[in-house]
Amino acid sequence: MKTKYLALLVAAMGSGLSFGASIDGLDAAYSKNLTAYNGTTGDVLNVSSPTTLGVNANGSWTMAFTISDLGVTPGSNVGLLFTYNTGSYKNLEGLGFQLTESGTLTLCAGGFAYNGNPSASSSWKTQTFSDYSTSTPLTLFYTFNRGNVSISAMLGDDTSTLTTLSSLSSGAVFSGQNMTQINFSAKDASGNTWTAPNGITGEYTLNNFDLYTEVLTEEQMTAYALSSVPEPAAASLGLLGLGILLMRRRRA
């Protein structure tokens, strides 16, 4: 009996060290835990209460999240990571990806209307990475700063890869509008004015998600990304606990 409890304790210690992400001294307004998406269905995070987030010239916030196990997107289809919407404009902006068999990963950002313009005037912006491995967690930061949008990315725990993709800036300002919902993996069925180019597909795992009510610095982004990647010691503890359990079962 003691062996069983020891195994469970060791496994729990390993898992506790490896899940989630955080920034010391900074609390997230909204958070979401581990979720696996199949590319056709998703879920939502309501963000209207308790903290209101403006999508206007005064709004400043950052979505920080880590994804892994991305699925290949066939043809020119887009794997949709999320859209966010407002009460009247519905799906305002989205972030997606395209991944080829050869490991070429393209991040895509865009929406259906900026400053009252139709979707044709708001084409998607892209940034491509080569030799991406699906086994490597990818931490992304979607920053809205007074209408200017930027995407930052970091691969695994390699701090040298942290980069801000300034080419994805959009200028998505809507006067007097507040974000009400974030739709993961699938767009809101009631907001049919927003469409990604071509089809929507793409499996992925959302490891963690946090929304901060300020623009993160590079140091804070690095701290968040490093805290979201399992440490070797944590992974070893989890495997050790599993091994003890298996050995106990064999003896039984």
C-alpha positions, -999 to +999 in steps of 0.1 A: +000+000+000+029+024+008+044+017-026+012+027-043+009+059-024+046+067-031+040+061-069+010+083-069+028+111-050+058+110-073+036+111-104+016+139-090+047+159-083+058+155-119+025+165-134+022+194-110+055+208-121+048+205-158+013+219-163+002+255-167+020+287-173+024+319-153+042+352-149+055+361-114+038+391-100+011+393-127-023+377-125-043+367-156-079+381-159-090+350-177-075+315-180-082+282-198-067+248-191-056+219-213-080+212-242-075+190-273-093+201-305-102+179-334-103+207-360-141+207-365-156+216-331-145+240-304-156+258-273-157+293-259-144+315-231-167+344-221-147+375-212-173+402-205-171+397-168-155+405-144-130+424-165-141+443-196-117+444-225-119+472-250-114+467-288-108+504-293-082+531-292-079+527-254-077+490-251-045+471-243-043+434-235-023+403-243-035+367-249-007+342-240-010+306-248+009+274-257-001+249-283+013+216-294+004+185-315-006+206-345-022+186-373-013+191-410-038+213-428-045+199-463-042+221-493-047+258-486-070+252-456-064+271-423-063+255-389-083+280-367-067+286-333-093+312-321-114+341-330-126+368-307-158+388-311-179+416-298-216+419-292-224+437-325-194+429-347-194+392-339-162+374-351-138+404-353-104+389-355-088+354-357-055+336-355-049+304-374-022+283-389-012+262-420+011+233-415+026+212-443+039+176-442+074+190-446+071+211-414+065+245-429+043+264-404+025+296-413+008+317-388-022+336-401-040+366-386-070+386-399-106+395-396-137+405-415-137+442-411-112+469-399-124+504-393-157+496-411-140+482-442-154+450-458-135+417-455-119+422-490-100+452-475-088+432-446-068+404-461-050+379-438-014+385-428+010+356-426+044+347-412+061+314-420+086+292-401+105+263-417+114+230-401+088+231-374+085+200-353+050+192-341+065+177-309+078+212-299+054+233-280+048+267-295+040+297-272+021+326-289+013+361-277-014+380-293-012+416-283-038+443-288-024+477-280-047+506-288-058+491-320-024+478-332-021+440-332+011+420-331+020+384-327+050+371-308+062+334-308+087+312-290+096+276-297+098+253-267+123+266-241+146+281-267+147+318-257+167+327-288+136+320-310+114+346-293+104+370-320+076+396-326+059+392-360+053+429-366+041+422-402+009+409-387-002+443-373-037+450-383-051+482-368-084+466-357-100+495-338-137+495-331-148+526-312-169+518-281-167+480-286-157+455-260-147+419-264-173+395-252-161+360-262-131+340-275-140+311-298-114+283-298-110+261-328-143+271-344-160+304-352-191+314-334-221+300-353-241+332-348-213+354-363-214+342-399-199+375-413-164+363-404-148+335-425-113+322-428-099+318-463-108+285-478-119+257-454-114+255-416-096+225-403-065+216-382-062+196-350-042+210-321-038+209-283-042+240-262-018+234-233-027+266-215-043+300-221-041+333-201-054+367-209-036+397-193-049+432-192-017+448-202+010+446-229+036+420-219+073+428-221+098+404-238+110+394-203+074+385-193+068+366-225+100+346-219+090+338-184+055+327-195+069+305-223+095+289-200+069+281-173+046+264-199+072+239-211+076+207-189+110+206-172+131+175-177+130+169-139+092+170-139+089+146-168+113+122-151+093+123-119+061+115-138+078+085-156+093+073-123+059+072-107+044+054-136+072+029-135+067+022-098+030+015-105+037-009-133+063-028-113+038-031-084+011-045-108+035-071-122+044-083-088+007-086-079 
